[in-house]
Each structure stands twice: as C-alpha cells, then as structure tokens.
Amino acid sequence: MHLAILVVHIVVALSLIGFILIQHGKGADAGAAALGGGGGASSSLFGSQGSSSFLSRSSAILATVFFITSLTLAYFSGATDRLESVTQIDTVTETLKSAPADLPDLP
C-alpha cells in the first residue's frame, strides 16, 4: 500500500510540474494583444476562455491529490511499530549472551 501511494505521489508531482510549466503568466496575454497575435485558434480547443482555465483547474486537482498523498505518506511513516521500553529490544539480550567468557573480572 505504501509503495502504491508513493508511486502515485511521484507521478502526480511530475504531472504537476509539467502543468505548471505549460501555463503562461497573466502578462503574456497583454503582450500578445499588443503585438496583434490574438491566438484565436488555440482558444477554441479548450473553450471560450482558452487553455488557462483548463490548465489551472487541472493544476488545482493535481495539487489536491499531491496534498492528500503527502498526508497519507506522512501518516504511514509515523504509524510504524514503536518500542515502549528498552527492554523490548531483543538485540540487547543477544549481545550479552554472545560476550566472550574469558574476560577478566572488574576491580
């Protein structure tokens, strides 16, 4: 389960980076209007408002999924079996049993 959420998290993160890099800034519309390049053909593909609403809505959905997977991964990393006491560690007793017997007595 942890691995599946991690894979989804990485795919969503890379997709989110791609969607953000594809978007153009608010100042790009003013520059295009001043130079006379309206770009009417590209706006008909995504609707009357252009690609900005499609890309911004997709980015918002991906950001929400990224946030949810981040919280889920944080929950799973904190839900490991924790020791309540040092006496629960088995390795301490094993190392004491394997100590060499020819050690001198302490003064």
Contacts in CASP RR format, 6 or more apart in sequence:
PFRMAT RR
TARGET T0000
AUTHOR 0000-0000-0000
METHOD contacts of the structure
MODEL  1
MHLAILVVHIVVALSLIGFILIQHGKGADAGAAALGGGGGASSSLFGSQG
SSSFLSRSSAILATVFFITSLTLAYFSGATDRLESVTQIDTVTETLKSAP
ADLPDLP
1 76 0 8 1.000
2 73 0 8 1.000
2 76 0 8 1.000
5 69 0 8 1.000
5 72 0 8 1.000
5 73 0 8 1.000
5 76 0 8 1.000
6 73 0 8 1.000
8 65 0 8 1.000
8 69 0 8 1.000
9 66 0 8 1.000
9 69 0 8 1.000
9 70 0 8 1.000
9 73 0 8 1.000
12 62 0 8 1.000
12 65 0 8 1.000
12 66 0 8 1.000
12 69 0 8 1.000
13 66 0 8 1.000
15 62 0 8 1.000
16 59 0 8 1.000
16 62 0 8 1.000
16 63 0 8 1.000
16 66 0 8 1.000
19 55 0 8 1.000
19 58 0 8 1.000
19 59 0 8 1.000
19 62 0 8 1.000
20 59 0 8 1.000
22 55 0 8 1.000
23 52 0 8 1.000
23 55 0 8 1.000
23 56 0 8 1.000
23 59 0 8 1.000
24 52 0 8 1.000
32 38 0 8 1.000
32 39 0 8 1.000
42 50 0 8 1.000
42 51 0 8 1.000
43 49 0 8 1.000
43 50 0 8 1.000
43 51 0 8 1.000
45 51 0 8 1.000
46 53 0 8 1.000
46 54 0 8 1.000
47 54 0 8 1.000
83 89 0 8 1.000
86 92 0 8 1.000
END
